[in-house]
Amino acid sequence: MKKKMPEDMLRKEILAFLNKRKELVLCTCKDNIPRATPMEFYKEKDKFEIYVGLSPGRKVRNIEENPVVSIGIYTPMSEGKIQGMQITASGREHVVLLREGDEEFAHAQKIVHGKRKLILKIIPEIIELLDYDFAKEGYAILQKLEF
């Protein structure tokens, strides 16, 4: 059995992975019907929170009714690596819809490129990072960070 990576090292690996990526797949659900939407995302350099500029639509209605999301982010296979990340967040304290006039909106608008009227802020509860290169260092290929 491979070992768990030390938390400070895992945090650095997660941030490095996120800092290299710009796209995610946002998964929402309503009435047991999942919806997966590819989107561009933004974040501050050394923080784990994810920001997405949204347009009104089904994913927003899903979040309003069921504030549970899952995010998938991966390294394209063309880069020759097997890497992927799963982020889970649930509840209105972790899945936050920000609108003009909200206290945090001005700060979020500085992070998200382009003028937006609606921004989704995701504060992770669980981040799972899969990286086959971890095995070369004696660690399990799947590492999990819980907040």
KAPECOR-V507666 format. One record per run of one state. SS is the DSSP state (A for helix, B for strand, O for the rest). FROM is the first residue (numbers start at 1). TO is the last residue. If there is no record, write none. Layout:
ss | from | to
SS | FROM | TO
SS | FROM | TO
This chain:
ss | from | to
O | 1 | 2
B | 3 | 3
O | 4 | 6
A | 7 | 20
O | 21 | 22
B | 23 | 30
O | 31 | 32
B | 33 | 40
O | 41 | 41
B | 42 | 42
O | 43 | 49
B | 50 | 53
O | 54 | 57
A | 58 | 65
O | 66 | 67
B | 68 | 74
O | 75 | 76
A | 77 | 79
O | 80 | 82
B | 83 | 90
O | 91 | 94
B | 95 | 99
O | 100 | 104
A | 105 | 111
O | 112 | 117
B | 118 | 122
O | 123 | 125
B | 126 | 131
A | 132 | 137
O | 138 | 138
B | 139 | 139
O | 140 | 141
B | 142 | 146
O | 147 | 147
